């Protein structure tokens, strides 16, 4: 019974006319005589709008560019780098012309020269203080400056190094004083010893540095004398020995460097004290102590050999040696 009722209901439903007409998809004219549908397909408008283009998603290149633009560093580089690049290209194009480069170079040189040659930058003379007449002439000779000269063209450090390179100069300062004066202050080396060599006679300071060459020893008779190869390298030790021998007074003639290893103290009357390599001043003190007690250096002694500290040796002169042998023979013959 129930299936029969359902079949009848279905047939009645099919027999009834449709109230709503089907949508006319073939015609886009809104002015059709057919009645409008009460129900619209919502996706139809979007389908119509997108029918004339492809995939709306961005391309891979566009996507990567958008990602770069979201990076702060890239945006900053683009904002700063682009003007710099444009400016660099413009300058490169402008300076590609040799005439323009030469014109700018000449203009810069002209401006620089006009500034450097202003009166307040000009040096008109050189003043030297602390040096003798001969040294002053040597300084002017080794520093040949053609005044007036711009201070911009002067290398003060180089001038100072040149002056210090002179043997008599211990130290020097060079500066430009107001008024256009090149001021040179010099400290000369003080000669403390005379060094006799095969080449001549020279003056040395307390460090052994060369001061100057002299014509004769008599010109500096008040200074002690040293001789021998390598003596200039041991001037402090020589001064210590000479200071120890002050008790001998005028009997000291000088020091001789032997074999570039040790000293011999030379006295008058041909006497010589041979000092050891190590601690020569201490060995000389021992000789002077014996001399004070026994007048050793007042006797007929030519050499006092202190090279072996444990066994000092004394050598007599020829006359004293012969007399001693004669005395010994006489005494032995009398026995």
Residue pairs with C-beta under 8 A, 6 or more apart in sequence:
20 37
20 38
20 39
21 34
21 35
21 37
22 37
23 37
23 40
23 41
24 32
24 34
50 56
58 66
68 74
69 75
94 100
95 101
115 121
116 150
116 152
116 153
117 150
121 150
121 151
121 152
122 148
122 149
122 150
122 151
122 180
123 145
123 147
123 148
123 149
123 150
123 151
123 154
123 176
123 180
123 181
123 182
124 147
124 148
124 180
124 181
125 147
125 180
125 181
125 182
126 140
126 143
126 145
126 147
126 181
126 182
126 183
126 184
127 177
127 181
127 182
127 183
127 184
128 136
128 139
128 140
128 184
128 186
129 183
129 184
129 185
129 186
130 185
130 186
130 187
130 188
131 139
131 168
131 169
131 184
131 186
131 188
132 188
135 166
135 168
135 169
135 186
135 188
138 166
138 168
139 163
139 166
139 184
139 186
142 162
142 163
142 165
142 166
143 159
143 162
143 163
145 154
145 182
148 180
151 176
154 176
154 182
156 174
156 175
156 176
157 174
159 174
159 182
159 184
160 172
160 173
160 174
163 169
163 172
163 174
163 184
163 186
164 171
164 172
167 189
167 209
167 210
167 211
167 212
168 188
168 189
168 211
168 212
169 186
169 187
169 188
169 189
170 187
170 188
170 189
170 205
170 209
171 186
171 187
172 184
172 185
172 186
172 187
173 184
173 185
174 182
174 183
174 184
174 185
175 182
175 183
176 182
176 183
177 183
189 205
189 209
189 211
190 205
190 206
190 211
191 203
191 204
191 205
191 211
191 212
191 220
191 223
192 204
192 205
192 206
192 223
192 235
192 239
193 203
193 204
193 223
193 224
193 225
193 226
193 235
193 238
193 239
194 201
194 202
194 203
194 204
194 214
194 217
194 220
194 223
194 224
194 225
194 226
195 201
195 202
195 203
195 204
195 225
195 226
195 227
195 231
195 232
196 217
196 225
196 226
196 227
197 227
197 229
200 213
200 214
201 213
201 214
201 215
201 216
201 217
202 210
202 211
202 212
202 213
202 214
202 232
203 210
203 211
203 212
203 213
203 214
203 220
203 223
204 210
204 211
204 232
204 235
205 211
205 235
206 235
206 236
206 239
207 235
207 236
208 232
208 233
208 234
208 235
208 236
210 232
214 220
217 225
224 238
224 239
224 242
224 252
224 254
224 255
225 253
225 254
225 255
226 235
226 238
226 254
226 255
226 256
226 257
227 254
227 255
227 256
227 257
228 256
228 257
228 258
228 260
229 257
229 260
230 257
230 260
231 238
231 255
231 257
234 257
234 263
237 263
237 280
237 281
238 255
238 263
240 281
241 255
241 263
241 265
241 275
241 280
241 281
241 284
242 252
242 255
244 281
244 284
244 285
244 288
245 252
245 265
245 284
245 288
247 288
248 267
248 288
248 297
250 268
251 267
251 268
251 297
252 265
252 266
252 267
253 266
253 267
253 268
254 266
255 263
255 264
255 265
255 266
256 263
256 264
256 266
257 263
258 264
258 274
261 277
262 274
262 275
262 276
262 277
262 280
262 307
263 275
263 280
264 272
264 273
264 274
264 275
265 272
265 273
265 275
265 284
266 272
267 273
267 297
270 302
270 317
271 297
271 301
271 302
271 303
271 304
272 302
272 303
272 304
273 284
273 287
273 303
273 304
273 306
274 303
274 304
274 305
274 306
274 307
275 283
275 284
275 306
275 307
276 283
276 306
276 307
276 308
276 309
277 307
283 306
283 309
284 306
286 306
286 312
287 296
287 297
287 304
287 306
287 312
290 296
291 297
291 298
296 304
296 314
297 304
299 316
299 320
300 316
300 317
300 319
300 320
301 314
301 315
301 316
301 317
302 315
302 316
302 317
303 313
303 314
303 315
304 312
304 313
304 314
304 315
305 312
305 313
305 314
305 315
306 312
316 324
